[in-house]
Amino acid sequence: MAVVDADLVAREVVLPDSLALNEIIAHFGPQSRSADGTLDRAWLRAQIFNHPHEKVWLEALLHPLIRNRIRQAITNADSPYVVLVSPLLLETDQAALCDRILLIDAPVALQIARASARDQSTATQIQSIIAAQWPREKRQRLANDIILNDKDMDYLYDRLGEFHQHYLQLATGSSLSLRHD
């Protein structure tokens, strides 16, 4: 099955010498670029969280570019179905590209702990990012399917395997039921 990762696409559209990165540098100044020529994500993250109008500007620039690349990748995929991995699927217009939405969810405290360990960010930084996103309850209401990711990786992979089989059946027109925990 093909997987399109919106975060990877978002990184691709701002590669050195890209139109998007050049526009970001023109707008925010040279401090938005790291010494190696890449986007200084930490610096930019601070700017957009401290200046909401800058977040609006950045999203207006990047979201259409990201959506077009995602659409192209989905169109070019050669598999029974395509998984679009996107943390902001529902907050952007990317949900319109999907037939079903599988939400992999976790309690906020666990999200903070995992993100802190992964990104070496503070709990306060992560809480502000979570606060800027849609509430869990709203995402849960809009999802067709939900996996509560509060156990180990084996459990998550088992559940993903079940949904994979379910989605294969949906893609081929037959039905399969899932157990619900």
Secondary structure, 3 states (H helix, E strand, C coil): CEEEEHHHHHHHCCCCCCHHHHHHHHHHCHHHECCCCCECHHHHHHHHHHCHHHHHHHHHHHHHHHHHHHHHHHHHCCCCCEEEECCCCCCCHHHHHCCCCEEEECCHHHHHHHHHHHHCCCHHHHHHHHHHCCCHHHHHHHCCEEEECCCCHHHHHHHHHHHHHHHHHHHHCCCCCCCCC
